[in-house]
Amino acid sequence: MGSTMNLTSSRIEFSRRTLFAGAAGSLAASSISNEVFAKPVKPKKKQLLLLFLSGGASQFETWDPKPGTKTGGPFRAISTSIPGVKISELLPQTSKIMHRLTVVRSVNSNIPDHFLGHYALQSGRSVPGYPVLGSAVAKLLEQPDDLLPGYISIRRDGPKAYTDVGDAAFLGAKYEGVRIVNNQSPENLIAPLSVKPEITNLVDRVRMATDQRFKMGRNSNPIASYGTTYNQADALMKRREIFDISKESQSDHERYGKHDFGQNCLLAKRLLQSGVTCVKVTHFDWDAHQDNFYWHQIRCAEFDRTLVTLLDDLSEKGMLENTLVVITGEMGRTPQINNLGGRDHWGRAWSMVMAGCGVKPGIVYGSTNELGTEVKENPVKLGDLFHTYLRALGIDSSLDYNIDGQTNPIADPAAKPIDLLLA
């Protein structure tokens, strides 16, 4: 099943790389107005930021601690800015802003698998072939004057594995995520010096004429989709500075943390400021099958400081009211602590968090039993969360896509939004 879901992603990723490479040569003298790129766009539309805790963070060491129990582990629970609500002592800075967060402690995906869990988390379904959240939001929140890609995924270098499962599916290449690795701009954004403007213009005219002829008597949507990708490449060439975090102040680099996650979140803020609809940042190494408590001390220290800094900045810039922030892994960790001091995969009872537009701040929804082995009240499925994300962004999740005359539900009809979470 994993290989089936990767086929489309690999094919489209190759196509986009090819288009970016071609665009660098043939779009050097593009005629798109420089006015559009004179200054960063102040986003008025809704935006989405997904902070993905790859591998599955432990709910016991983050949002749903069980101190003093046989499953609880060694860490204390500390008070938060929500009276009566406690979280792990590994998140001391986050505890001070809990009144700004929306916590769900009762996720039951029942999928203890990285590949399947990540796809189901992002698509709201277990059946393959549907768009992931970033692609869906890029499509559904698209505005006529959008020139930058609607979905950008930021990660460090390394095996793609389950973090890249899923893609735009039937929405087409236009809504496929552009991947940023190690804070480097996409390849081929600078035109070769050997490319002459007159050749560029000629090639561009030939391309457009060829596209028009090729469309005759054929399904034009795939052609238009790749044409849009070509134009997006041109837009990125004109605005490649949006990927350059060296332009951020030294104090901002320090505040966000000089580690991968901190610098990636600094880039994410920059991209959101520039008008990108959806940005995903992956924070790796939460899959602690051994030495769970050691690894969570390291990961939580990075996450805690960076999250608070990021939310503070989005709030101060007036962006948080229009940006939904989703914080989640693809699963939780087992209540049982194994003989290597680790926690294994667990899909039956775990936690996730939201902040920003469209959700009620300062609430904790659902609960688990004393040992954290099962959901006690208000069980939540991944499909319910997918509906909720869309509704929080002002999207009617009960509607259908209509692609080439074929309709597909935007979200799983068997699931529903969680109204108590929506503002």
Secondary structure, 3 states (H helix, E strand, C coil): CHHHHHHHHHHHHHHHHHHHHHHHHHCCCCCCCHHHHCCCCCCCCCEEEEEEECCCCCCCCCCCCCCCCCCCCCCCEEECCCCCCEEECCCHHHHCCHHHEEEEEEECCCCCCHHHHHHHHHHCCCCCCCCCHHHHHHHHCCCCCCCCCCEEEEECCCCCHHHHCCCCHHHCHHHCCEEEECCCCCCCCCCCCCCCHHHHHHHHHHHHHHHHHHHCCCCCHHHHHHHHHHHHHHHHHHCHHHHCHHHCCHHHHHHHCCCHHHHHHHHHHHHHHCCCCEEEEEECCCCCCCCHHHHHHHHHHHHHHHHHHHHHHHHHCCCHHHEEEEEECCCEECCCCCCCCCCCEECCCEEEEEEECCECCCEEECEECCCCCCEEECCECHHHHHHHHHHHCCCCCCCEEEECCEEEECCCCCCCCCHHHEC
